[in-house]
């Protein structure tokens, strides 16, 4: 919602794609109350037809599609290997297949004049240590590599695909979890990243025309940094 509101304030006509229709309607009202333009596309990004309808809404309501932010995500318990295949498979669909479906649909709409795709991954997709949700870590790692694999689209069809990799984001839930920690726990845990920093990073990836196929990491208390495109492990 914060990203949608800021894009609306910057002059973008926003299609709010939300699996929670009442929440999506509220976001539309908030954008319009600020003088922006918005429409709602109830969307479950795991469903091909709903993703296609989301893109069609942008073309019908506002004449085209220039920017898409793939930020639907989550990892409900239980986790692999305790979770049954259908459960952890749904997490893969939400966090990896969904952005791939949306990107594919967006590319067709953007092809006439170019555009920007920003995928929101997570630091869960970085590193080599143990992680509580292997399916989520694998999906976010895949999303990062998916992004960099599309770097050439900037030159080929004028569509720049970039990826933001944030750590713990300062949502209302995260703020509540941080506040509920003991003083000892809080002392050893970096505070969540303020939402305005996340939004600012997204806007940079959208507006900086020199960035294509790039990955920006955002950690608490530090400025965002780009991973070297030529990095090899």
Residue pairs with C-beta under 8 A, 6 or more apart in sequence:
1 23
1 27
1 30
2 195
2 196
2 198
2 199
3 69
3 71
3 198
3 199
3 202
4 14
4 16
4 27
4 31
4 38
5 27
5 30
5 31
5 34
6 199
6 203
7 14
7 67
7 69
7 203
7 206
8 14
8 31
8 34
8 36
8 37
8 38
9 34
9 35
9 36
10 203
11 36
12 36
12 66
12 67
13 36
13 37
13 38
13 39
13 61
13 62
14 28
14 31
14 36
14 37
14 38
14 39
15 38
15 39
15 40
15 41
15 54
15 57
15 58
15 61
15 62
16 24
16 27
16 28
16 31
16 38
16 39
16 40
16 41
17 24
17 41
17 42
17 43
17 45
17 54
17 72
18 24
18 27
18 40
18 42
18 43
19 42
19 43
19 44
19 45
19 72
21 40
21 42
24 40
24 41
24 42
25 40
27 38
27 40
28 38
28 39
28 40
31 37
31 38
32 38
37 62
39 57
39 61
39 62
40 57
41 50
41 53
41 54
41 57
41 58
42 50
43 50
43 51
43 53
43 54
44 50
45 51
45 70
45 72
45 94
45 98
45 99
45 101
45 102
46 90
46 93
46 94
46 97
46 98
48 101
51 98
51 101
51 102
51 105
52 105
54 102
54 105
55 65
55 102
55 105
55 106
55 108
55 109
58 64
58 65
58 109
59 65
59 109
64 109
64 110
64 112
64 113
65 106
65 109
65 110
65 115
66 110
66 113
66 114
66 115
66 116
67 115
67 116
67 117
67 118
67 206
68 102
68 103
68 106
68 115
68 116
68 117
68 118
69 118
69 120
69 202
70 98
70 99
70 102
70 103
70 117
70 118
70 119
70 120
70 143
71 120
72 94
72 95
72 98
72 99
73 94
73 95
73 120
73 122
73 140
74 91
74 94
74 95
75 91
75 95
75 133
75 135
75 136
76 87
76 91
77 83
78 87
79 88
79 132
79 133
79 134
79 135
79 136
80 88
80 133
80 134
80 135
81 134
83 135
88 135
91 133
91 135
91 136
91 139
92 135
92 138
92 139
94 139
95 136
95 139
95 140
95 143
96 138
96 139
96 140
96 142
96 143
96 146
99 119
99 143
99 146
100 146
103 117
103 119
103 146
103 150
103 161
106 115
106 117
106 159
107 117
107 153
107 157
107 159
109 115
110 157
110 158
110 159
111 157
111 159
113 158
114 157
114 158
114 159
114 160
115 158
115 159
115 160
116 159
116 160
116 161
116 162
116 205
116 206
117 150
117 159
117 160
117 161
117 162
118 162
118 163
118 164
118 202
118 205
118 206
119 143
119 144
119 146
119 147
119 161
119 162
119 163
119 164
120 163
120 164
120 166
120 202
121 140
121 141
121 143
121 144
121 147
121 163
121 164
121 165
121 215
122 136
122 140
122 165
122 166
122 167
123 165
123 166
123 167
123 217
123 219
124 131
124 133
124 136
124 137
124 140
125 137
125 138
125 139
125 140
125 141
125 142
125 143
125 144
125 165
126 141
126 144
126 165
126 217
131 137
140 165
143 163
144 163
144 165
144 215
147 161
147 162
147 163
147 213
147 215
148 163
148 213
148 214
148 215
148 229
149 213
150 161
150 213
151 161
151 212
151 213
151 214
151 229
152 213
153 159
153 160
153 161
153 212
153 213
154 160
154 161
154 212
154 213
155 212
160 209
160 211
160 212
160 213
161 212
161 213
162 205
162 211
162 212
162 213
162 214
162 215
162 216
163 205
163 214
163 215
163 216
164 198
164 201
164 202
164 205
164 216
164 218
164 224
165 215
165 216
165 217
165 218
166 193
166 198
166 201
166 217
166 218
166 219
167 190
167 193
167 218
167 219
167 220
168 174
168 190
168 192
168 193
168 220
169 192
169 193
169 195
169 198
170 191
170 192
170 193
170 194
170 195
170 198
171 192
171 195
174 192
175 192
178 186
178 189
178 191
178 192
181 189
190 219
190 220
190 221
191 220
191 221
192 220
193 218
193 219
193 220
197 218
197 224
198 218
201 216
201 218
201 224
204 211
204 216
204 224
205 211
205 214
205 216
211 226
213 229
214 226
214 227
214 229
215 226
215 227
216 224
216 225
216 226
216 227
217 224
217 225
217 226
217 227
218 224
